[in-house]
Amino acid sequence: MKWEGAFRVPGAPAEVVLEFADARRMAAHFPGAEVEEVAEDGSLVGRLTVAFGPKRLVFRGKALCEADVAGLHGRITGQGASDMRAARFKVELHWRLRDDPSAGEPTTIVTLTSAATLQGVLADFARTGGPIVAAALTEEFAKRLERDLRERRDGRTPDHSAPAEALSAGRVAGTLARHAARQTGQSIARLFQPRRKN
């Protein structure tokens, strides 16, 4: 499964890249992620929880964050497994930062490109709801990143004492509704487009 997305956050790229270069900060922005220890190779060992109503799917695994601070880009590689129906995943996420010259204040455009291999019960899910969940995760990640950037700018230290709240089915449904609305709007717009004459 492949997915691409982009969003904007406050702050210049040179400021925002410090968040991406800190593996623990990145984990704090990611819904449902909890770091339990740091391995000798620098990778983060922990778990990722996704909530579907009263049911929760918990993955245990590790992730490695690499950052080229000067180049304003990097990647995150990770893998995890759950006891539920042999659910396993491997993911590689590339990120890149650039300045938004159209903004009235320092603003960074974050571009994400990811490729994931899903096995077990996740394989069927990837073909149907995978892109929607990826979009929901990105929305939550962007909100938490923006919150922390604003707090640091105001001289406050973000509170990461508790694990990041897991992504819920309600938030996925909200993303699905927005996605469906955009698709419907695009379809309606196409109906009213003048036809080209041959």
C-alpha positions, -999 to +999 in steps of 0.1 A: +000+000+000+014+034-010+002+068+002+012+104-002+001+135+017+010+170+027+001+196+053+012+229+067+025+238+102+036+270+118+073+278+119+103+279+095+116+246+082+148+250+102+127+251+134+103+223+123+130+199+114+141+197+150+108+180+158+114+155+130+150+148+141+139+138+176+126+103+175+108+105+209+090+137+198+079+120+166+065+091+185+046+116+208+029+131+177+018+097+163-016+085+175-015+054+197+023+052+198+041+044+231+079+041+235+090+015+260+128+016+254+155+027+230+176-001+215+214+000+210+210+009+173+189+039+182+156+024+172+125+029+194+109-002+208+073+000+219+037-005+208+010+010+186-026+009+195-056+014+171-091+016+186-122+003+168-150+012+192-146-009+223-120-032+206-083-024+204-056-038+181-022-036+197+010-040+177+044-045+192+075-036+172+102-010+166+109+020+145+141+038+134+141+075+126+167+090+103+170+128+096+191+150+074+187+182+093+206+203+068+187+188+039+153+191+056+144+155+049+145+120+064+127+087+068+111+064+093+112+026+090+092+004+112+077-030+117+052-046+141+030-076+148-002-083+167-014-116+182-047-110+164-050-132+133-013-129+124-015-092+117+019-078+107+031-047+090+063-031+076+064+006+067+088+031+052+079+068+055+098+095+038+093+132+049+105+164+033+101+200+046+100+233+026+091+269+031+057+281+022+064+315+005+027+323+002+021+324+039+020+356+059+041+342+087+069+315+088+052+283+076+065+249+066+050+225+041+054+189+052+053+163+024+050+126+034+054+095+011+049+061+026+049+025+014+036-003+036+034-041+035+004-055+054-001-092+062-027-113+078-060-097+086-045-063+075-040-074+039-077-072+031-081-040+051-053-023+031-073-028-002-104-010+012-098+012+042-060+016+042-057+050+025-085+064+047-068+053+079-035+067+066-052+101+059-067+100+094-034+092+110-018+121+091-045+146+102-040+136+139-002+138+135-004+172+119-026+185+147-003+173+175+028+186+157+012+220+153+002+221+189+037+213+201+053+238+178+031+265+191+037+256+227+075+256+222+072+290+205+054+303+235+081+291+258+062+261+271+073+224+272+047+200+257+035+174+281+043+139+267+041+121+300+011+101+288+011+080+256-005+096+226-042+088+224-050+060+200-067+067+167-104+059+171-130+046+147-149+079+151-120+099+138-115+075+109-153+079+101-149+116+101-120+114+076-140+091+055-170+115+055-147+144+044-131+122+017-166+112+004-178+148+004-148+158-017-153+130-041-190+138-044-183+175-050-157+166-077-182+143-093-209+170-093-185+195-107-176+172-136-213+169-145-215+207-151-183+210-170-189+219-207-182+191-230-155+195-256-166+195-291-149+171-314 
